[in-house]
């Protein structure tokens, strides 16, 4: 059996499938290719008036790729609203390897020099596969997603995959498409030569 390493994981993403685990304590992983896929159109992020005000106040500081390992650890941490997580030790290790290879990235949200929110995902060509996000302050994960979308647009990406759809993502402009449509969008995105290399996000109009 082929060893499941970071390079095999990249090939999985190129085929449109991604890994999960049953729980934090489960050592195994399995691959998922949903019939219906969640995406956020990069020209369709819904920015509410309240979120717009938060961004303009600049209460939060934003960074890219400064503490990837800490972001994934926070995403995996149990909370009052989430007793378990699908991010186990194997997934943690694989994505940190992808980060060292330049394919996994994080957006960090800071307040008073404390990490209060963020997200991470995988970048290949013009596709960004969002994996998980966390928030320790109101609006922190929304702020991370806002800056991610601005960043992807500035860098020439065409696809933001959210894997599954939630009410939270739907409120931000997320939508569901069938598997075949997702795979068509993915093929087009993989032909784009985009780079996630951090640059300053443009100001909110």
Buried (B, 14 or more C-beta within 10 A) or exposed (E): EEEBEBEEBBEBBBEBBBBBBEEBEBEEBEEBEBEEBBBBBBEEBEBEEEBEEBBEEEBBEBBBBBBBEEBBBBBBEEEEEEEEBBBBEBBBEBBBBBBEEEBBBBBBBBBEEEBBBBBBBBBBBBBBBBBBBBBBBEBBBBBBBBBBBBBBBEBEBBBBBBBEBEEEBBEBBBBBBEEEEBBEBBBBBBEBEBEBEBEEBEEBE
